[in-house]
């Protein structure tokens, strides 16, 4: 069988000399050493090992896992390593799918004219309040849950809950985080109190563009007048307000003079 110097093998396999040396040190690539010149020589059988190393690394296995796969693993260990990596790729696929849906949603909001409204179904959500009006809720359970929820970005998004009485009086505003129940289920997120679950609800979906005084302005607290036009739709169409109003904060943008906040307002109706 013909023998090849390390440079020849590296060239034919399109890898670096360091690649071959590294994995030879790990015991994966084998060579014979000429006792006269101390050169390492490799035969063609090593090409399959090099290919397998490249294949497993591309699949996301680290060096130690690759060594195990090619040198030390029995059938049960191989099955476990293949199964766990498949699960990782399956989860990444789900995350990518969600990211595409979310980015498409952002573009939809960006391209929808302010004060456009539809009748739609607001999906069932989990809502975790973090403030009440202008004060933080200093409940240790809420703070602990809030920290955990923030680790789930971008599945979790900003949401305000407005409690509006039947006479139109704004009684309370809670700022917090929300996540759709179907997304939580899809990704295996276990949610419970102090988060609150709101069922799917028929609603008026209203698009709101809130203009600030300057491009440097921090988002001000919205007042009832900010969504008055949306509430007027409820009255004009003889709908009945049926639950808490939710405002989903979606985007910031500036027009050179002012900074804008884009919201989607969900007003539940019977």
C-alpha positions in Angstrom: 0.0 0.0 0.0 1.4 3.4 -1.0 2.5 5.7 1.8 2.1 9.4 1.8 3.8 12.2 3.7 1.7 14.4 5.9 1.8 17.3 3.4 0.6 15.0 0.6 -2.2 13.6 2.7 -3.3 17.0 3.8 -3.4 18.3 0.2 -5.5 15.3 -1.0 -7.9 15.6 1.9 -8.1 19.4 1.8 -7.2 19.8 5.4 -4.3 21.5 7.2 -1.2 19.9 8.5 -2.3 21.0 12.0 -5.6 19.1 11.5 -3.8 15.9 10.9 -1.3 16.4 13.7 -4.0 17.4 16.2 -6.2 14.3 15.5 -3.1 12.0 15.4 -2.3 13.2 18.9 -5.9 12.3 19.9 -5.3 8.8 18.6 -7.7 8.9 15.7 -5.3 9.2 12.7 -2.5 6.6 12.5 0.8 6.8 10.9 4.1 4.8 10.6 7.4 6.5 11.4 10.4 5.9 9.2 13.3 5.1 11.6 15.8 6.6 9.3 14.3 10.1 8.7 11.6 10.1 11.4 9.0 11.2 8.9 5.4 10.2 9.5 3.8 8.3 6.6 0.1 7.6 6.1 -1.8 5.2 3.9 -5.1 5.7 2.1 -7.1 4.0 4.8 -6.7 7.2 6.9 -8.8 9.2 4.4 -12.0 7.7 5.7 -11.1 8.6 9.3 -10.4 12.2 8.3 -13.7 12.3 6.5 -15.6 11.0 9.5 -13.9 13.5 11.8 -15.0 16.3 9.4 -18.5 14.8 9.3 -19.0 14.6 13.0 -17.6 18.0 13.7 -20.0 19.5 11.1 -22.8 17.8 12.9 -21.9 19.7 16.1 -19.9 17.2 18.1 -17.0 18.5 20.0 -13.5 17.1 20.0 -14.0 14.7 22.9 -17.3 13.5 21.5 -15.7 12.9 18.1 -12.9 10.9 19.7 -15.6 8.8 21.5 -17.5 8.3 18.4 -14.5 7.1 16.4 -12.5 5.3 19.0 -14.2 4.4 22.3 -17.9 4.1 21.9 -19.9 0.9 22.0 -23.3 0.5 20.2 -25.3 1.9 23.1 -23.0 4.9 23.5 -23.2 5.6 19.8 -27.0 5.4 19.8 -27.1 7.8 22.8 -24.8 10.3 21.1 -26.7 10.2 17.8 -30.1 10.6 19.6 -28.9 13.6 21.7 -27.4 15.4 18.7 -30.6 14.8 16.7 -32.6 16.3 19.5 -30.4 19.4 19.5 -30.8 19.9 15.7 -34.6 19.3 16.0 -34.8 22.1 18.7 -32.6 24.4 16.5 -35.0 23.8 13.6 -38.0 24.8 15.8 -36.2 27.9 17.0 -35.4 28.9 13.4 -39.0 28.3 12.4 -40.2 30.5 15.3 -37.6 33.2 14.4 -39.0 33.3 10.8 -42.6 33.7 12.1 -41.6 36.4 14.5 -39.7 38.4 11.9 -42.6 38.1 9.5 -44.9 39.5 12.3 -42.5 42.5 12.8 -42.6 43.3 9.1 -46.4 43.0 9.1 -46.7 45.5 11.9 -44.2 47.8 10.3 -46.1 47.8 7.1 -49.6 48.3 8.5 -51.0 51.8 8.7 -51.7 53.2 12.1 -55.4 52.9 13.3 -56.0 50.0 11.0 -58.1 47.4 12.8 -59.4 43.9 12.3 -61.6 41.4 14.2 -59.4 38.5 15.0 -58.7 35.8 17.6 -56.0 36.8 20.2 -54.1 33.6 20.9 -54.2 32.2 24.4 -51.3 33.7 26.4 -49.5 33.4 29.7 -49.0 36.9 31.2 -46.5 37.8 33.9 -47.0 41.2 35.4 -43.9 43.1 36.5 -45.3 46.5 37.4 -48.5 48.0 38.5 -49.0 51.5 37.2 -45.7 53.3 37.9 -44.4 50.9 40.6 -42.5 47.6 40.4 -44.1 44.6 41.9 -41.6 43.6 44.5 -43.0 40.1 45.0 -40.0 37.6 45.2 -42.0 35.0 43.2 -42.6 37.5 40.4 -39.0 38.6 40.4 -37.8 35.0 40.2 -40.2 34.2 37.4 -39.3 37.4 35.6 -35.6 36.5 35.5 -36.4 33.0 34.1 -38.8 34.5 31.5 -36.2 36.9 30.3 -34.0 33.9 29.5 -36.7 32.8 27.0 -36.3 35.8 24.7 -37.4 36.0 21.8 -40.3 33.7 22.7 -41.4 36.1 25.4 -42.4 39.7 24.5 -43.5 42.9 26.2 -47.1 43.3 27.0 -49.3 45.8 28.9 -52.6 44.8 30.5 -55.1 47.5 31.0 -58.1 47.0 33.3 -60.9 49.2 32.0 -64.3 49.5 33.7 -67.5 49.3 31.8 -67.9 53.1 32.0 -64.6 53.5 30.2 -62.5 54.4 33.3 -59.0 53.1 33.3 -58.5 51.3 36.6 -55.1 49.8 36.4 -52.1 49.2 34.1 -49.7 46.3 34.5 -46.6 46.1 32.4 -45.1 42.6 32.0 -44.1 39.8 29.7 -46.2 37.5 27.7 -45.8 34.3 25.7 -48.3 32.4 23.6 -49.5 29.2 25.2 -48.9 27.2 22.0 -45.3 28.5 21.8 -44.7 27.6 25.5 -46.1 24.1 24.8 -44.0 23.7 21.6 -40.8 24.4 23.5 -41.7 22.6 26.7 -41.7 25.7 28.9 -43.5 25.0 32.2 -45.5 28.0 33.2 -47.6 28.5 36.3 -48.4 31.1 39.0 -47.5 34.0 39.4 -48.0 34.0 35.7 -51.7 34.3 34.6 -53.3 32.4 31.7 -55.6 34.2 29.4 -57.6 32.1 27.0 -58.0 32.6 23.2 -60.3 35.6 22.7 -62.2 37.3 19.9 -61.0 40.8 19.8 -60.5 44.0 17.9 -56.9 44.0 16.8 -55.8 47.7 16.5 -52.5 49.1 15.2 -51.2 52.0 17.1 -48.2 54.3 16.2 -47.3 56.4 19.3 -45.2 59.5 18.4 -42.8 60.8 21.0 -41.5 64.3 21.3 -38.0 63.6 20.0 -35.8 60.8 18.7 -34.1 60.6 22.1 -37.3 60.3 24.1 -37.9 57.3 26.3 -41.3 55.7 25.8 -43.7 57.6 27.9 -46.5 55.9 29.8 -49.5 55.7 27.5 -52.8 57.1 28.8 -56.3 56.2 28.0 -56.4 58.8 25.2 -53.7 56.8 23.4 -56.2 54.0 22.5 -59.4 56.1 22.6 -59.9 55.6 18.9 -59.7 51.9 19.3 -62.3 52.0 22.1 -64.5 54.2 20.0 -64.6 51.4 17.4 -66.1 49.1 20.1 -68.9 51.6 20.8 -69.5 52.6 17.2 -69.9 49.0 16.1 -72.1 48.2 19.2 -69.6 45.6 20.5 -69.3 44.9 24.2 -66.0 45.1 26.0 -65.4 41.6 27.4 -62.2 41.5 29.5 -58.9 43.2 29.9 -57.2 45.1 27.1 -53.7 44.1 26.1 -51.1 46.2 24.3 -48.2 44.4 22.7 -45.2 46.7 22.2 -43.6 45.7 19.0 -41.1 48.2 17.5 -39.2 51.5 17.8 -38.4 53.6 14.8 -37.6 57.3 14.2 -38.5 59.6 11.3 -35.6 62.0 11.8 -37.6 64.3 14.1 -39.6 62.0 16.4 -39.3 58.5 17.8 -42.2 56.2 17.4 -43.4 53.1 19.2 -45.6 50.6 17.4 -48.2 48.7 19.3 -50.8 46.1 18.5 -53.8 46.6 20.8 -56.1 43.7 21.6 -59.6 44.7 22.8 -61.7 41.7 23.8 -65.3 41.8 22.6 -68.3 39.5 23.0 
